[in-house]
C-alpha cells in the first residue's frame, strides 16, 4: 500500500469512529497496555462481586482479573482468599467455620454469605448501602456478563489454591468451552502454582499463561524469570517488590525472554504514570477509576457520575 493510499484508508476509517473515540485512539498513552481491573473495581466495591465487575465493564476495562475456586459440590465461584473470613459475614452465618477453606463449603452454604457489609466497614470512604446484599459471584455469571457487554473485555483467570481443588482446571476449561468464551473474548490464565500452569499448558497450549510471583527483585532476576519462561508466556510481579530504579531493568530482562510483564497492584496515580511511561504490558489496579484517567480515556467529571448512576440504578 502506498503512503497516499494508506493515509486515505485511515481517513475513511475515521469517518466511522465517533469524534470522542477518534481522539482517544490518537492520544491514548495506554494503547499497547492491558488495563486490568483487579478483581473488578475492587477499591470501590466488594472485590470479586458481580457489582465490582459491572462497574469495571462500565469503565471499559481491557481485562478483568478474577480468582476462581471450587465449592465442595463443584460449583466454580470467585474468592481471593483461601477462606471467607476477610470479605464476608461468615462470623455471623457460620461462626464455627471462620477459618474453614472455601473448598469445604457447598454452594448452598456459600450463597448465604454476603460481602457488602464487610466492604463498607473496610472502605468507609466508598461505603454504599447499595452494596449490601452482594453475594459471592459464580464464575459462570461473570462469563455471561462479559459476553453480554458490547466491548467484550478479556478475562485473566487465576487458578488459586489448586491443591484445594484438584483437577479443577478441567472444569474451568469445560465451562469456558460450554459458554463459547474463547470465541467471544480473550482468555488468559495466571497462577502462583507452576503445576497448575503446566497442566493448563498441556490441556490448552494455545491459551496464554502468566506466572504470578510475590518475589523480591533479587529473586525475580535470579529464578522467577526462568520459571515464568518454562511455565507460561508472561510474568506478573508485585509492584511493591520491585524498586523504582530497577523497573526498567526488570522489563528489559523479561522482554528479552519474550515474556509479557504485568505489575500489580497499582493504585496510586504517580505509579500508574510511571508504568505507562515505561511501557509495561499490563497494569493491575483496584482503582480502575483512577487508571482510566491516567490513560486519558476518561475524565474525572465523566467517571464519577457514571459510577454513581450504575451503583444507584443497576446493582
N, C-alpha and C positions, 0 to 999 in steps of 0.2 A: 504494500500500500504506500503510495506517495505521501509526502508530508502534507500536501494540499488536500488530498482526499481524506487523510486521517483527520485533519482539522475539521473538514466538512462533516465527517461522521460524528465527531464529538459534538459539533454544533447541533446536528439533528437530534442526537440523543438528549441534549439539554432541553430541547423543546418539550420533552415528555416528562421532565422532572420538575416538580413544584419548586418555586423560587427558593423557599427556605431550605429545601433539601439540596438544591444545587449549590447553595452557599456552604452547607455542611460538607458536601463532597469535596469542595475546593479547599476548605480550611480545617478539616478535621485532623488534628495532630495525632489522633489515635486510630487512624485509618488502617494501620497494619498491626494494631494491638488488640487482643481479645479483652474486652471489658467484662469482667466476670463478677456477677452478683453472688457473693459468698453466702451460701445458704439462704438466698433470696436477699431482700432488703433487710438484712438481719440486724442492722444497727438501729432500725426504726420500727421494727415489727417482730413478732415472735419468730425466732430462727427456724428454718426448715418447715414453716407452716404454709398452708395454702395462701394465706394473706401475704406472707413475705414474697412468695413467687409471683403473685398477682401484681404486687407493687413493682417488683423488678421488671416484669414484662411491660408494665405501663411506662417505665423509663427506658424501654428498648435496650435492655442489656443484650450484649452479644451472646453471652453464655450464662447459664445458671449452674452453679455448683451445688450438689446435694449429696447427702450421705445416706446410703441405703443399708438397712439392716433387715432382719427377718424375724417375724414373731414365731412363737412356739408352734403355731399351726400353719406356718409357711405363707404368711402374708408379708409382702415386701413393704416396709414402712421407712420413714425418714427420721433419723435422730442422730445428732452429732456425737453424743457420749455413749459410753457402754451401759450407763444406767439412765433412768429418767429423773434423777434427783434434782439436778440443777434447773431444768427447763419446764417442769410440770408441777402440778399439785399432788404428786404421789404421796406426800406425807399425810395428806388428808384422806385420800382414797384408799391407799394400801400402806398404812403406817408401819407395818412389819416387813415391808418389802422394799424399803427405800434404796437399799444397796444391791438389790437383785438386778441381774443383767437383763437387757432388753429381750434377749432370746428366750427368757424364762416366762414371758407373758404371752397369753393368747391375744389375738386381735380384739376380741370382745372386751378383754380387760384393758387393753391399750386405748380403746375407744372411749373409755370412761375418764381418761386423763385430759387435762385442759392446760394450755400453755400461755394464755393471755395474761393471767394474773401474775405469773412469775415474771413475764417480760415487763409488765408495768411496774413491778416492785424493783427490778434491777435497772430499769431505764426510765426514771421518773420524768425526765425531760420530754420523752416521747410517749409517755403513757396515754392510753386512749381506751375509753370504755368499749369501743367497737372491737377491740382485740379479745375481750373476754368471751370465752366460748370457743376460741380456736383450738382445734384438735390436732393430734399427731397426724401428719399427712401420709396417705398411701402414695407409694411411688407411681402407681397407675394413674392417680388423679393428676399428678404433675405432668406426666407424659401427655395426658389429654389436654391440659392447659396449654402446653407448648404447641401441640398440633393445631389447636384452635386459635392460636394467636397469629395475626397477619404476618409478623416478621419471622416466625419460627426460630426463636433463639436456640443455640446449641445446648446440649446437656453435658456437663462434666460430672461424671458419676463416680463417687468414691465407694469402693468396696471396703467397708470399715469392720474391724474386728472379725475377719473371716474365720478365725479359729472358733468363734462362737456360732458361726453359720456355715458349717462345712458343705461345700459344693453349691452354695447359693449363687455363684457366678452363672451357672447354667440356667437357673430360674430367672435371673435378671435378663439374660440374653433371650430367653424364651418369651418373656413379656414384651421386650423391645421388638422382637420379630412379630408377635401377635398384633401389636399396635402399628406395625409397618413404620416404626420410628426411623430406621436407617434410610428410608426413602423420603422422609419429611424434614429431617434436620440433622445437623452434625452431632455425632455422639463421640465422646472421648471418655476413657476410663482413667481413674487415678487411684493410687493406694500406697499406704506405707508398707504393705506386705508384698515382697517380691514373689512369694509363692502365688498370691492371687493374680498379680500381673502376668506371671509366666503362664498360668492356667488360661487367662484371657487371651494371651498371645497364641496359645495352642488352639483355642476354640474359635477365635475370630481375629486372625493375624492382621487383617486389613484395618482394624479399628485402632486409632491412636491410643497410646498409653502413657501416662505421666507418673513418674516415681515421686512420691511425696516424702519429704525429709524435713526433720527439725534440727539437723546437724549444724554445728558452728562452722564458720568459714573454713577453718583448717581442715576439718573432716570433709567438707563439701569438695574441696580441691583434691584431697588425698584419696578418698574412697567413693564418695557418693556419685560423682560424675560418671565414674566407671560402672557403678551399679545401675545407674539410670540408662546408660548406653546398652547394657545387657538386657534390661527388663522392659524398656519402653522407648518412646520417641521424644521424651521430654523429661524435665525435672522441675519440681515445684518446691521452692525453698522458703523458709521463714524469713521474711524481710528483716526482722529484728536480729537475726543471727549473722547477717552479712554487713560488716562495717561499710559505711558510705564510700570510703576510699577504695574499697575492694570490689564494689559492684561491677564496674566495667571489666575488671579482670575476670570475674566470675562469668559474666555474659560472654566474653570473648572465648574463654575456655570451653564453655558449654556449646556455643555456636560452632566452634572448631570441630566438635564431635557430632555436629548436625542435630543437636538437641534443642527443642523449644524450651524457653525459660519462662516460668511463672513465678511471681513473687507474691507472697501473702503474709499477713492480711494488712492491707494498706488503707488507713482511714484518715490520714492527715493530708490536707491538700498540698503542702510543700513536698511531701514524699511522693505523692502521686505525680506531681510535676516533674520531679527528678527522674522517675522511672519512665515517664513518657519521653523525656529528652534523651534518655539512654537507649530507648528503643527495645524494651523488653517485649516478649511475645504475649504475655498475659499478665494482667493485674487483678488480683482478688481483692475485693473490698466489701466490708459490711455496710459501707456508706456509698452505695451507688449514686445516691442523690448528689453527693459532692463530686464523685468521679466524672459523671457526665458533664458537669460544669467545667472541670479541668480539661476535658476533651473538647470543650466548646460546642457540644452537641445541644445543650440546653442552658438557659439562664436561670438563676435562682427565682426570678419573677415568674418563670414558667413551671419550675419544678414543684414549688410548694402548693400552689392552688391545685395542680393536677393530683398530687398525692392526697391532699385533703378531700378532694372530690371522690376519689376511689375509696378511701378509708370510710368516708361518711355514707357512701351510697352503694357500694358493691361488695363489701366484705360480709 
